[in-house]
Amino acid sequence: MSSVEDAIGERIVRCPACGGDSVYAASNPYRPFCSARCKGIDLGAWASEEFRMPADTPPDDDPFGDPKRQQ
């Protein structure tokens, strides 16, 4: 922890949206983001499904997996 952090009790982190400095403390209502804009950008990415986990899904014509095909 730096002397600046000790003096003000706040930690500076990287904003996940823009990469800029962000105050990680109760005084920042958008933490870990630096602003409402960056928080909104992240929310929009989740809403538009930009953040997805890769998964093997069955083809549309075989939604439950045909046991005969798996053998």
Steps between C-alpha positions, in 0.01 A plus 500: 500500500642840405521800731227668295269204565581517871420869514162489327402136557424444133652263250553579133418213263471462123152559361386176330334694217747771398818401684530838672548565869202437724462563872399176672329637809154571635535856367477363142144373437610347167787288635681315355421725204621858477169651388134439423593487131743209549253317723233541228735371231563186705127451567430537129760234419331256739154585365609441140663171603854609404622319813431131447650176617604268220290186496440204277134515411305238309392587145159667466351187342612288798429709814525217753779297346413183318651204693543309172730774368716502814603136463 
